[in-house]
Amino acid sequence: MKDIVIIGAGYGGLTASALLAKEGHNVTVIEKNEQPGGKASLLEKDGFAFDMGPSWYMWPQVFENFFSEFGMDASEELELERLDPSYRVFFSDGDTIDVSSDVNKNYELFEELEENGAEKLRKYLDVCKRQYDIAMDEFVYRSYNSIFDFFTPKMIVNGLKLKAFSNFHKGVKKYFKNPKAQKLLEWITVFLGGDPRNVPAMYCMMSYLDHHHGIFYPKGGMNGLAKKMYDIAVDNGVKFKFNEPVTKINVENKSAKKIITSKKEYDADLVINNADYHHGETVLLDEKNQTYKEKYWNKKTMAVSMHLAYLGIDKKVNGLTHHNYFFETEWNEHFDQIFKKPQWPDNPNFYVCCPSKIDNTVAPEGMENLFFLVPVASDLEDSDQIRDEYLDKVIEKFEKWTGEKIRDNIVTKSLFTHRDFKERYNAYKGTGLGMAHTLWQTAVFRPKHKSSKVENLYYTGQYNHPGVGVPTTVISSQILVDELNKKGVLT
Ligand SMILES: Cc1cc2nc3c(=O)[nH]c(=O)nc-3n(C[C@H](O)[C@H](O)[C@H](O)COP(=O)(O)OP(=O)(O)OC[C@H]3O[C@@H](n4cnc5c(N)ncnc54)[C@H](O)[C@@H]3O)c2cc1C
């Protein structure tokens, strides 16, 4: 059995550690911060409990699959609750639209939005389902070593037929003329850290998941999921070291021999880096051992960063549901100010999560837990003044669109933006999501699981295939462990 050191206790590190320990290996996870979960950390403050990162539990099959590896049922373990409505959208013209967990209601909704809207949504979601089926057969649960692993004959034929390589916006526009109908389907690309105009249409499989499989809330939120995965890892024998940043991966004869931390040194037969890929490569390794050097990263399209606000409100806020979007009827300017001319967006679209609507443990009685998220470009200037002014701007819109005053009811406030992503997670350019999912940063074009310079060094997490998101990060580690077994690396 091998001595395996994993750097980072994000979902990627938690998944890989639990699976490897289950096989009997001696696994140690070393984490810079004080708790497991990485981006899904928990902030407890003034009687509130804020999920600091992800809030959407989508694609339940992935978690079922992971929990079943340990003889468990995810929906029971996590006490999953299906949200209805799945989410609410506030448009700048005053319209408020609920997307239901019942797809039939969504057909009715689209029928109201445009002529034959129900039929168009049915046809669009059929295409999304076909993309999903192809993805599950050909694309998601596999590793990529060459471009031919991605552009397989089946992938090319189906991809061209379904226009999978065209951009997401074009794919939606082919079916829907109404700008609101378009936005109700296109918002999902923000999950991939991108813009509907730079994310390939193949990712419309996520709309199929959204409309047919639903959105859930796990007990304790997304940090509750991370804690459950941590418990599984510990029960299988994984040792965790917290508050212990790794400072160096020592390489001798092309092999990672020692992991140096702020406290001590660890010997390893195999090392898996779940920390930000750029950090693992360019900070923890000497230049001669780097597969992807600084100039590689400089050329990449980074996913969005975020302006986050964790707000405790000393009253109930009417009109909100668990997940709420606030969209301008014209939103391209916002995306342009992320990807084309990076700057703080003048007229932001944003998301507000209000978990206290269904979970009474996240806020004191009679109060509300609000999480504001504005997608912004990575690497922007980030001062206390800018972030405060920006929150003001967003709250002004929120109050106008919902008709609910909250400014004078804020009893606790924490802001989190670029410099926090850098300081807390060592995130390159302060990005929240790593690399965007443009076509040329998909599958085989994402950084590899295996270092090409250090023979026993591997990577897992949102930078690897299949990419950004909680379920995809779990899959990334499942793929890695599978590959290690198939290639006999663990014997
Ligand atoms: C605000 C926000 C909202 C999101 N919303 C959603 C959502 O609703 N649904 C969804 O599916 N996805 C969402 N995502 C994306 C999802 O959270 C991430 O893709 C996923 O959590 C990434 O996991 P990971 O394991 O790759 O990396 P991380 O979570 O970044 O884990 C890496 C770990 O490595 C540690 N580390 C870094 N450097 C070192 C070092 N030198 N030594 C030791 N440890 C180190 C870090 O502290 C961290 O704990 C969101 C992300 C953010 C930021």
The ligand as an SDF file (V2000), in Angstrom:
LIG
                    3D

 53 58  0  0  0  0  0  0  0  0999 V2000
  -18.6050   31.8060   -4.5840 C   0  0  0  0  0  0  0  0  0  0  0  0
  -18.6520   30.4960   -5.3180 C   0  0  0  0  0  0  0  0  0  0  0  0
  -19.8710   29.9530   -5.6490 C   0  0  0  0  0  0  0  0  0  0  0  0
  -19.9410   28.7320   -6.3130 C   0  0  0  0  0  0  0  0  0  0  0  0
  -21.1520   28.1770   -6.5580 N   0  0  0  0  0  0  0  0  0  0  0  0
  -21.2420   26.9020   -6.9960 C   0  0  0  0  0  0  0  0  0  0  0  0
  -22.4710   26.2140   -6.9600 C   0  0  0  0  0  0  0  0  0  0  0  0
  -23.4850   26.7750   -6.5290 O   0  0  0  0  0  0  0  0  0  0  0  0
  -22.5090   24.9210   -7.4020 N   0  0  0  0  0  0  0  0  0  0  0  0
  -21.3840   24.2870   -7.8690 C   0  0  0  0  0  0  0  0  0  0  0  0
  -21.4590   23.1100   -8.2650 O   0  0  0  0  0  0  0  0  0  0  0  0
  -20.1650   24.9250   -7.8740 N   0  0  0  0  0  0  0  0  0  0  0  0
  -20.0770   26.1910   -7.4230 C   0  0  0  0  0  0  0  0  0  0  0  0
  -18.8610   26.8170   -7.3340 N   0  0  0  0  0  0  0  0  0  0  0  0
  -17.6750   26.1150   -7.8320 C   0  0  0  0  0  0  0  0  0  0  0  0
  -17.1680   25.0650   -6.8500 C   0  0  0  0  0  0  0  0  0  0  0  0
  -17.2900   25.5300   -5.5450 O   0  0  0  0  0  0  0  0  0  0  0  0
  -15.7060   24.7530   -7.1410 C   0  0  0  0  0  0  0  0  0  0  0  0
  -15.5450   24.4220   -8.5170 O   0  0  0  0  0  0  0  0  0  0  0  0
  -15.1760   23.5910   -6.2930 C   0  0  0  0  0  0  0  0  0  0  0  0
  -15.5560   23.7410   -4.9510 O   0  0  0  0  0  0  0  0  0  0  0  0
  -13.6660   23.5290   -6.4320 C   0  0  0  0  0  0  0  0  0  0  0  0
  -13.1530   22.5010   -5.6230 O   0  0  0  0  0  0  0  0  0  0  0  0
  -11.6120   22.1120   -5.6810 P   0  0  0  0  0  0  0  0  0  0  0  0
  -11.4490   20.9230   -4.8170 O   0  0  0  0  0  0  0  0  0  0  0  0
  -11.1430   22.0290   -7.0800 O   0  0  0  0  0  0  0  0  0  0  0  0
  -10.8120   23.3780   -5.1120 O   0  0  0  0  0  0  0  0  0  0  0  0
  -10.8700   24.2650   -3.7190 P   0  0  0  0  0  0  0  0  0  0  0  0
  -12.2240   24.2230   -3.1920 O   0  0  0  0  0  0  0  0  0  0  0  0
  -10.2560   25.5140   -4.1050 O   0  0  0  0  0  0  0  0  0  0  0  0
   -9.9190   23.4240   -2.7750 O   0  0  0  0  0  0  0  0  0  0  0  0
   -8.5290   23.5470   -2.8050 C   0  0  0  0  0  0  0  0  0  0  0  0
   -7.9990   23.5370   -1.3890 C   0  0  0  0  0  0  0  0  0  0  0  0
   -6.5750   23.6450   -1.4340 O   0  0  0  0  0  0  0  0  0  0  0  0
   -6.1560   24.4510   -0.3440 C   0  0  0  0  0  0  0  0  0  0  0  0
   -4.8120   24.9690   -0.5790 N   0  0  0  0  0  0  0  0  0  0  0  0
   -4.4220   25.9490   -1.4340 C   0  0  0  0  0  0  0  0  0  0  0  0
   -3.0810   26.1210   -1.3410 N   0  0  0  0  0  0  0  0  0  0  0  0
   -2.6310   25.2440   -0.4250 C   0  0  0  0  0  0  0  0  0  0  0  0
   -1.3480   24.9640    0.1080 C   0  0  0  0  0  0  0  0  0  0  0  0
   -0.2320   25.5880   -0.2990 N   0  0  0  0  0  0  0  0  0  0  0  0
   -1.2460   24.0000    1.0790 N   0  0  0  0  0  0  0  0  0  0  0  0
   -2.3390   23.3230    1.5150 C   0  0  0  0  0  0  0  0  0  0  0  0
   -3.5740   23.5630    1.0420 N   0  0  0  0  0  0  0  0  0  0  0  0
   -3.7200   24.5090    0.0780 C   0  0  0  0  0  0  0  0  0  0  0  0
   -7.2120   25.5320   -0.2880 C   0  0  0  0  0  0  0  0  0  0  0  0
   -7.2170   26.1840    0.9600 O   0  0  0  0  0  0  0  0  0  0  0  0
   -8.4860   24.7240   -0.5540 C   0  0  0  0  0  0  0  0  0  0  0  0
   -9.0480   24.2460    0.6510 O   0  0  0  0  0  0  0  0  0  0  0  0
  -18.7480   28.0490   -6.6760 C   0  0  0  0  0  0  0  0  0  0  0  0
  -17.5090   28.6090   -6.3550 C   0  0  0  0  0  0  0  0  0  0  0  0
  -17.4550   29.8140   -5.6740 C   0  0  0  0  0  0  0  0  0  0  0  0
  -16.1190   30.3850   -5.3060 C   0  0  0  0  0  0  0  0  0  0  0  0
  1  2  1  0
  2  3  1  0
  2 52  2  0
  3  4  2  0
  4  5  1  0
  4 50  1  0
  5  6  2  0
  6  7  1  0
  6 13  1  0
  7  8  2  0
  7  9  1  0
  9 10  1  0
 10 11  2  0
 10 12  1  0
 12 13  2  0
 13 14  1  0
 14 15  1  0
 14 50  1  0
 15 16  1  0
 16 17  1  0
 16 18  1  0
 18 19  1  0
 18 20  1  0
 20 21  1  0
 20 22  1  0
 22 23  1  0
 23 24  1  0
 24 25  2  0
 24 26  1  0
 24 27  1  0
 27 28  1  0
 28 29  2  0
 28 30  1  0
 28 31  1  0
 31 32  1  0
 32 33  1  0
 33 34  1  0
 33 48  1  0
 34 35  1  0
 35 36  1  0
 35 46  1  0
 36 37  1  0
 36 45  1  0
 37 38  2  0
 38 39  1  0
 39 40  1  0
 39 45  2  0
 40 41  1  0
 40 42  2  0
 42 43  1  0
 43 44  2  0
 44 45  1  0
 46 47  1  0
 46 48  1  0
 48 49  1  0
 50 51  2  0
 51 52  1  0
 52 53  1  0
M  END
$$$$
